[in-house]
Amino acid sequence: MAYQKHKRTVVVEAVDIVTMSGMSLDDYGGYLADGLLEVDHRGVLRSAPAGYPLATNKKQLRILIDHLRALEPDLPD
């Protein structure tokens, strides 16, 4: 199925790499919970800073989780 992409300009507030790498695991968990991801009133998982959708149902969420797991070996410990 073909899909459409939309372009928009938004101001995004996020932490930088140096700050994130220095976060405790508790702080990082808080950042995820309070600033990076949210489920909106329609039940859509979104990037909280930019507002774009990441998953609209549990099956898409599972695919997203699988994709993140596939990226894990590329990250340092």
N, C-alpha and C positions, 0 to 999 in steps of 0.2 A: 504494500500500500504506500502510495506517495504521501508525503507530509509537507506541510508548509513551515517555513522558519520566518520568524518576525524579528526585526531589528528595532531596538529602542535604546535610548541613552538614559542611564540612571546613575545617581550618585550612590556609591556603595561604601559602607563603613565596615571595615574588617581589620583584623590584626595582621601585622606583617610577619614575615617568616622568622625573623630573629625573636620576636615576642612569642610566637607560637612555639618555637623550639625550646624556649625557656619555661613554658608553662608546666605546672605540675599536672599530673593526670586528672586530678579533681578539677583544676581550673579548665583544662581542655574539655572535660565532660560538661562543665557548666557553659562553656562557649558553644558547644554543640547544641545544648538544650535551650540556651537563652538567646543565641545570636546567629546560628548558622542554618538551622533547619526548622521548619514549622509545618504543621498541618492546618490549612485554612478552614474557614467555615463550610466549605464545600467538600472537605475531605481530600484535598489535593496536597501532597507533599511538595513543598516549595523551598527554594533557596530564600531564606529570610532577607538577606541583604539586597539581593537583586530582584526577588519576587518571581523568578521564572519557575515553572513547574518541573518537578523531578519524577513524580509518579502519581498516577490518578487512581490506582487500585493496588491491591495486595500482590497480584501477579507481576505488575510492573516493579513494585518495590523489591520483590524477590530477585528479579533480573538485575536491578540496580545493585543489590547486595552481592550477588554473584560477580558482577563486574568489578566491584570494589575488592572482593576477595582475590580476583585474578590479578589485580594491580599490587597486592600486598608484597609479592616477592621483589618488586622493583623499588621498594622503600627500604631505607636503612633501619637497623634495629634501634 
